Structures are given as structure tokens and as C-alpha cells.
Amino acid sequence: MNVCAPQLAAPLPSSSFAVPTARRRRVLAVGLIGPGRVGSALLAQLRAAQPRLLRETGLELQLSGVAASRRMWLDCDDPELNHAGRDRHGERAQIWRPGNLDEFAAHVRGNDGRHALLIDCSASDVVAGHYAGWLADGLHVVTPNKLAGSGALSRWQAIRAACADGMRFRYEATVCAGLPVVQTLRDLLDTGDELLAVEGMFSGTLAWLCNRHDGQQPFSALVREAHALGYTEPDPRDDLSGLDVARKLVILAREAGWPLSLEEVAVESLVPPALAALPLEACMQRLHELDPLMSARLAEARALGGVLRYVASLDRHGRARVKLVVLPAKHPFAHTRLTDNIVQFTTRRYCDNPLSVQGPGAGPEVTAAGVFTDLLRIADSLEVRA
């Protein structure tokens, strides 16, 4: 989780808007965990959309609390959910409590029979370990955190089992940010199709790096630029190792009912062994050690008349691979732009011409939008409660 005190968005507007009588009025209590880049972007999107949602759909979102790694802000203590850092006048007095996930979840759930939802925008395995319990306790869960969907298979199965009584767990933004990849696969399966294979570029960061890597500047300089733009994880090695891509492939496989585990994915890392175990600061100082390898791979691609792309694949025999490959210049993946992700589903229906989903796959705004979409899908299914 983000250990820095966050710049919290202003509170969601009060419910002072007239609701058309034809609209069913629904109230959803929301708690956000992990107010970092994605979480803060989501808070801003929720606040901006609330008047329209209330007016047009009758949905009132009540921000009940925000939890960082060590602190939490609850609406019962601080109705404004004030800015929690420093401003130019120095330290501001704040109303906050030490972080406690159990207390936070209980507060958001309340004891009045309300609809309640937790959003986990952290990257914490500890938080992901609470999902099954929260669902069993009557809290819906939405997350872009990939650790639940790609971690221990037993935990994943427990989460799915906890949804048996109508609770909802949604995780669209775990794969390709705001693109409707998980939902597209779910729709195919629910209508009787069968997944045969998946191939794709699942990392907006690596897509951007491969698109920009033309020999005009060192690969390490591009990594630094992507880091400054917020395209990479806080530690760029989390992207360059391929582990993040492998997690997304596992999530899609499990969505289709394939019991794939992360350890079964063959992953080619772009991080030299000498950099893998270094502290982050030391690694950033030695990023230039990436350059000889990547220059050689670029030369190989050009000699073959192709392009470099970092591709994940799962074939019909269950073999899962994540690696840097040379693709022909006419391949669909060769024509992606900037941070575009592209996923191709080969199914029983789409066997000759795979079904593709393509679009931007990196950045806090699009990831937050994917989380927001999941929230709205859950909210749309809620019944009115007095």
C-alpha cells in the first residue's frame, strides 16, 4: 500500500439533488483502501460523477472512509475527509485513526443493512487476504489488485465460494486497466463459448517501451521516462520482470476455469540478474546495464524485418508463456500505439479469426475508470433498501 499520506479528493457531494420518481433510489456505502495514484484518480472520478448518477440513475455514493497503510479516515470522525498531508502553511491538524482493516470494513458495512462495497486500490497481499472474509460478511469487493486473482489457487477458490450468496467480486482493472477484457471473456463463456487460447500484450508499460525503442536513445532512458510519466510500477522491475504480465495471464485462465498457477507460467525477464536483487535506488542508478541486451534484441528484430513485442500466450494445451518476441511487421500486435494493450481470444466460435480487444492499458486515469465501471455494474444490480 502507499505509505505516504494521500492527497484526498473532496468529499462526495451531499444528496441534495432531486431524483426523478421513475428512478429507483439506491444508496451504496463505499470504502477505499489504497489512496495512491489510482485511488486518488478514482476518488476524483466518483466525486465528479455523483451529481449525474444521482440525477439520472438514483444512485447515491456515500464515501464512508479511506484507508492508507497506517492511517484511516472515517466519515464519522471527519465528514470532510480532509487533505491529509502538508500544505504550504505546515502540518494541518487532521482527524485520523491508526489503520485497522477489520475496523475499517466494519465501519463501511455498518449495522443498518446498507449496501456496502470496498475498493482495494493497494498492491497489498495482506489486503487481498481479507477478500473472502469481507464477501462472507456482506461487503462487495472491487479491485485492480492482481494478487488475489493470480495468487494461491486455494485463496482464489475461497473468494469465488464467498460470492455464492449474491455477493459480488469484480476485478476488470486487474487485466489491461480500463479495457473490457475480463467482461468480454465472461460474456463469451456465459453464452456457451469455449476458450481455446489467449495471446496478447498485457502490459501498457512494456508496449510503450517496445513502441519507443527504435535505437535513437538508450532503452534505460526510455524506462526512466516511462517511470516519470507514471506508466511503470513504483519499481520498474515489477514491469520489466514480466511477472505482472504473467499474473494477468493467470487471471484470464482462471476466469475460463483453467486452474493455472503463477509458477506454471514460463516467464522471460528483461531484468539482468545483477539488477534483480538490488535496492530500488541502486537499481535505478544502474539501469544502463539493460542497454546492451535490448540493443541486441532490436538489431535481431530489424534483421528479420520484424518488431519487438512483449507477448503473453496460453495455448489449448495449457502451456503459458510470457516473453519478448520478434513479430512480423504485418502482425496485428505490430500496429499498436503508445500504451495500447491488445488481447486476442481464440474460442470455439472465434477460431479462424480471434476476437480482439485493444486500447490504452496504462495510467491511473484509465485504471480508475475500469474500477469505476465495476462499481457501477454492482450498483446496477442492487435492490432498493429503505
ChimeraX attribute file (.defattr): number of C-alpha atoms within 10 A of each C-alpha:
attribute: neighborCount
match mode: 1-to-1
recipient: residues
	/A:1	19
	/A:2	19
	/A:3	12
	/A:4	14
	/A:5	17
	/A:6	20
	/A:7	15
	/A:8	21
	/A:9	20
	/A:10	14
	/A:11	18
	/A:12	22
	/A:13	17
	/A:14	11
	/A:15	16
	/A:16	9
	/A:17	14
	/A:18	11
	/A:19	17
	/A:20	13
	/A:21	8
	/A:22	9
	/A:23	13
	/A:24	14
	/A:25	18
	/A:26	20
	/A:27	22
	/A:28	21
	/A:29	20
	/A:30	23
	/A:31	25
	/A:32	28
	/A:33	26
	/A:34	24
	/A:35	27
	/A:36	21
	/A:37	19
	/A:38	21
	/A:39	28
	/A:40	21
	/A:41	20
	/A:42	26
	/A:43	22
	/A:44	18
	/A:45	16
	/A:46	22
	/A:47	16
	/A:48	14
	/A:49	14
	/A:50	21
	/A:51	22
	/A:52	13
	/A:53	16
	/A:54	22
	/A:55	18
	/A:56	14
	/A:57	17
	/A:58	22
	/A:59	25
	/A:60	23
	/A:61	24
	/A:62	21
	/A:63	24
	/A:64	28
	/A:65	24
	/A:66	27
	/A:67	27
	/A:68	24
	/A:69	20
	/A:70	16
	/A:71	17
	/A:72	23
	/A:73	27
	/A:74	21
	/A:75	18
	/A:76	11
	/A:77	13
	/A:78	14
	/A:79	15
	/A:80	17
	/A:81	24
	/A:82	18
	/A:83	16
	/A:84	19
	/A:85	15
	/A:86	13
	/A:87	9
	/A:88	6
	/A:89	6
	/A:90	8
	/A:91	10
	/A:92	13
	/A:93	11
	/A:94	14
	/A:95	16
	/A:96	18
	/A:97	14
	/A:98	12
	/A:99	16
	/A:100	14
	/A:101	19
	/A:102	11
	/A:103	11
	/A:104	23
	/A:105	24
	/A:106	13
	/A:107	18
	/A:108	26
	/A:109	25
	/A:110	14
	/A:111	8
	/A:112	7
	/A:113	10
	/A:114	18
	/A:115	21
	/A:116	23
	/A:117	29
	/A:118	27
	/A:119	25
	/A:120	25
	/A:121	27
	/A:122	27
	/A:123	18
	/A:124	18
	/A:125	14
	/A:126	13
	/A:127	19
	/A:128	21
	/A:129	16
	/A:130	16
	/A:131	26
	/A:132	22
	/A:133	14
	/A:134	21
	/A:135	24
	/A:136	18
	/A:137	14
	/A:138	20
	/A:139	25
	/A:140	25
	/A:141	25
	/A:142	26
	/A:143	29
	/A:144	27
	/A:145	22
	/A:146	22
	/A:147	23
	/A:148	28
	/A:149	24
	/A:150	24
	/A:151	19
	/A:152	12
	/A:153	16
	/A:154	9
	/A:155	18
	/A:156	21
	/A:157	15
	/A:158	14
	/A:159	24
	/A:160	16
	/A:161	14
	/A:162	21
	/A:163	17
	/A:164	11
	/A:165	10
	/A:166	11
	/A:167	19
	/A:168	22
	/A:169	23
	/A:170	20
	/A:171	24
	/A:172	25
	/A:173	27
	/A:174	27
	/A:175	29
	/A:176	31
	/A:177	28
	/A:178	26
	/A:179	25
	/A:180	18
	/A:181	23
	/A:182	19
	/A:183	15
	/A:184	16
	/A:185	20
	/A:186	15
	/A:187	12
	/A:188	18
	/A:189	16
	/A:190	10
	/A:191	8
	/A:192	10
	/A:193	15
	/A:194	17
	/A:195	22
	/A:196	18
	/A:197	21
	/A:198	22
	/A:199	22
	/A:200	23
	/A:201	26
	/A:202	29
	/A:203	31
	/A:204	26
	/A:205	27
	/A:206	28
	/A:207	27
	/A:208	24
	/A:209	24
	/A:210	23
	/A:211	19
	/A:212	15
	/A:213	21
	/A:214	16
	/A:215	12
	/A:216	7
	/A:217	11
	/A:218	17
	/A:219	24
	/A:220	19
	/A:221	15
	/A:222	16
	/A:223	25
	/A:224	15
	/A:225	14
	/A:226	18
	/A:227	16
	/A:228	11
	/A:229	10
	/A:230	15
	/A:231	23
	/A:232	23
	/A:233	15
	/A:234	12
	/A:235	14
	/A:236	19
	/A:237	22
	/A:238	16
	/A:239	21
	/A:240	23
	/A:241	19
	/A:242	25
	/A:243	19
	/A:244	21
	/A:245	27
	/A:246	28
	/A:247	24
	/A:248	22
	/A:249	28
	/A:250	26
	/A:251	27
	/A:252	22
	/A:253	22
	/A:254	18
	/A:255	16
	/A:256	17
	/A:257	11
	/A:258	13
	/A:259	13
	/A:260	19
	/A:261	20
	/A:262	19
	/A:263	11
	/A:264	13
	/A:265	21
	/A:266	17
	/A:267	19
	/A:268	16
	/A:269	18
	/A:270	18
	/A:271	20
	/A:272	15
	/A:273	9
	/A:274	10
	/A:275	17
	/A:276	15
	/A:277	10
	/A:278	12
	/A:279	10
	/A:280	15
	/A:281	9
	/A:282	11
	/A:283	19
	/A:284	17
	/A:285	9
	/A:286	14
	/A:287	18
	/A:288	14
	/A:289	16
	/A:290	18
	/A:291	16
	/A:292	12
	/A:293	13
	/A:294	19
	/A:295	16
	/A:296	10
	/A:297	17
	/A:298	19
	/A:299	16
	/A:300	15
	/A:301	19
	/A:302	14
	/A:303	10
	/A:304	12
	/A:305	12
	/A:306	19
	/A:307	26
	/A:308	26
	/A:309	23
	/A:310	24
	/A:311	25
	/A:312	26
	/A:313	21
	/A:314	21
	/A:315	14
	/A:316	12
	/A:317	8
	/A:318	16
	/A:319	13
	/A:320	24
	/A:321	19
	/A:322	26
	/A:323	19
	/A:324	18
	/A:325	15
	/A:326	20
	/A:327	19
	/A:328	15
	/A:329	16
	/A:330	10
	/A:331	11
	/A:332	12
	/A:333	25
	/A:334	17
	/A:335	12
	/A:336	19
	/A:337	17
	/A:338	19
	/A:339	24
	/A:340	24
	/A:341	27
	/A:342	25
	/A:343	24
	/A:344	21
	/A:345	24
	/A:346	21
	/A:347	21
	/A:348	15
	/A:349	15
	/A:350	17
	/A:351	13
	/A:352	9
	/A:353	11
	/A:354	17
	/A:355	16
	/A:356	17
	/A:357	16
	/A:358	19
	/A:359	19
	/A:360	22
	/A:361	27
	/A:362	25
	/A:363	21
	/A:364	20
	/A:365	19
	/A:366	20
	/A:367	28
	/A:368	27
	/A:369	20
	/A:370	25
	/A:371	27
	/A:372	22
	/A:373	18
	/A:374	24
	/A:375	24
	/A:376	12
	/A:377	12
	/A:378	19
	/A:379	20
	/A:380	12
	/A:381	9
	/A:382	13
	/A:383	12
	/A:384	12
	/A:385	11
	/A:386	9
